[in-house]
Amino acid sequence: MVIEKNNFKNGFNFFCLSLCAFAGLGLEALLAFLIEPFIYGKSLNEFSITESILHWVLTCIIWAVVSLVLIKAAKKKYTFDIFSYKSSIGLQNWILCFVLLAISLVIKFISWNGFKVVKEFLSNGWLKFIFQYIYYLFETILFILIIVFAQRAGEVWFRKDNIPWGGILVALTWGLSHIFTKGELLIGILAFFGGLLYGILYLVSKKNIYIAYPLIFLMFVL
C-alpha cells in the first residue's frame, strides 16, 4: 500500500506524539537512576518509605505535565481530541472487555507467580501501597496516550481502523523492553501480549476513554 505524502506527514505527527508519551514514561529513569541516587547517595531499592513516596509523587507530577502537554498539543495542532469518542458500547463489547481483563489477569498471575496486587501490598505495606497505586493511575494515562496516538497514526497511514496499532506499539516498546529490564524472555513475551491486549481493549471500547481508561488501569495493576 502506497501512503500519500499528506497522510504520511499527518500519521507521523501522531506517531511522534505516541513516542513522546513513551519517552515521558522514561523520564522516571532520570529521577530513579540519576537525580535521586545523587541526592540520597543510595540506589532506588535502598530508598526509605518517605523517599519512595517522594519519588512516586515527583514522578506523578512529571507524568501529569507530560500528559497535559501532549493532550493539548494533539487538540490544538492536529484538531484531535482524545475525549471526543463517547459512544456507548453494547453488551457484546462489554463481555469482550471483561474477557480481555480476565486474560490479562492470567498473564499477570504467570508473570508475578501470584496476584500482583496482593504481592505488592504484602511487600510495601499499606502506606507505600496507596502511593504506588496512585502512581499507577498516572502511569496508565501515558499508556493510554501511547495507544491513542499510535492508533491514530496507524489509521491515517493504512486506513484500517480494526487493527490495534496502539497495542502493537506498546507491545514492541514497553512489552519487549521487559526482556532487558527484568532479564527474562518469558516475562518480556507475556508483557508483549499484555500490550496487545491494551490496544485491543481500546478498540473494543470504541475508543471511549471513559471506558477504556479504568479497564486498562485494572488490567495494568491487577
PyMOL commands that set and color helices and strands:
alter all, ss='L'
color gray80, all
select helices_A, chain A and resi 5-40+44-46+49-78+91-112+116-158+165-181+185-204+209-221
alter helices_A, ss='H'
color red, helices_A
deselect
rebuild
show_as cartoon
